[in-house]
Amino acid sequence: MAGGNILHFGAVRVRVTGSGNLDLQMLGYDDILTQTRAPLVMTPTSAQEKVRLFNFISPEMMFKFSTDEINEYFRVNRVTIFVKTQWSEYPA
């Protein structure tokens, strides 16, 4: 998003298939602010989109998906991020 707005990232909805646990992490500028949520248990086939709530305020963010064990794999089919403008600039 452009314009230097401060954004509130409230949730992420993911449709993912694979094996093992998918770790979700949200990272801010230079990885200073981070939030990690409970892992998503993946299955080889899934018609569900799983939701994880976040409370992250930053002008920009990055998502990090990862697994911990050997031979775990994942395929992300869809990602929906729920974002709302919090402020038009940093409060003085």
C-alpha positions in Angstrom: 0.0 0.0 0.0 1.3 3.4 -0.9 1.1 6.8 0.8 3.0 6.1 4.0 -0.2 5.0 5.9 0.1 3.1 9.1 -1.9 -0.1 8.7 -3.5 -2.6 11.0 -3.1 -6.2 9.9 -5.8 -8.1 11.7 -5.9 -11.7 10.3 -4.6 -14.0 7.6 -6.7 -16.7 5.8 -4.7 -19.4 4.1 -5.6 -22.4 2.0 -2.7 -24.7 2.1 -2.0 -28.4 1.4 1.0 -30.5 2.4 2.3 -32.5 5.3 3.4 -31.4 8.7 2.9 -28.1 10.5 3.0 -24.7 8.7 4.5 -22.0 10.9 3.2 -18.5 10.3 5.2 -15.4 11.2 4.5 -11.7 10.4 7.5 -9.4 10.2 7.8 -5.6 10.2 10.6 -3.3 9.1 14.0 -5.0 9.3 12.4 -7.8 11.2 12.3 -5.7 14.4 8.6 -6.3 15.1 7.6 -9.9 14.8 4.5 -12.0 15.7 4.3 -15.8 15.5 1.1 -17.7 15.6 0.2 -21.3 16.3 1.1 -23.6 13.4 -1.4 -24.8 10.9 -1.7 -28.6 10.7 -1.6 -29.4 7.0 -3.3 -32.3 5.1 -2.6 -33.6 1.6 -6.1 -32.5 0.5 -8.1 -29.7 2.1 -11.2 -27.6 1.1 -10.9 -25.4 4.1 -9.3 -22.0 4.5 -7.8 -21.6 7.9 -7.6 -18.3 9.7 -5.1 -17.0 12.2 -5.7 -13.7 14.0 -2.9 -11.1 14.2 -2.7 -7.6 15.9 0.1 -6.0 13.9 0.4 -2.3 13.2 3.1 -1.2 10.7 3.4 0.7 7.4 4.6 -2.5 5.8 4.8 -6.2 6.6 6.1 -9.5 5.3 4.7 -13.0 5.9 7.0 -15.9 6.5 5.8 -19.5 6.0 8.1 -22.3 7.1 8.2 -25.9 8.3 10.5 -27.4 11.0 11.0 -31.0 10.2 12.7 -32.8 7.3 10.5 -34.0 4.4 7.6 -31.6 5.3 6.3 -29.7 2.3 3.6 -27.2 1.6 1.7 -25.6 -1.2 -0.1 -22.3 -0.6 -3.1 -22.0 -2.9 -4.6 -18.8 -1.6 -3.7 -16.1 0.9 -6.1 -13.4 2.1 -4.8 -10.7 4.4 -7.2 -8.5 6.3 -5.9 -4.9 6.4 -7.3 -1.6 7.6 -5.8 1.9 7.6 -5.0 2.8 11.2 -3.5 6.3 10.7 -2.5 8.4 7.7 0.8 9.2 9.5 2.6 8.4 12.7 0.9 10.2 15.7 2.8 13.1 17.0 
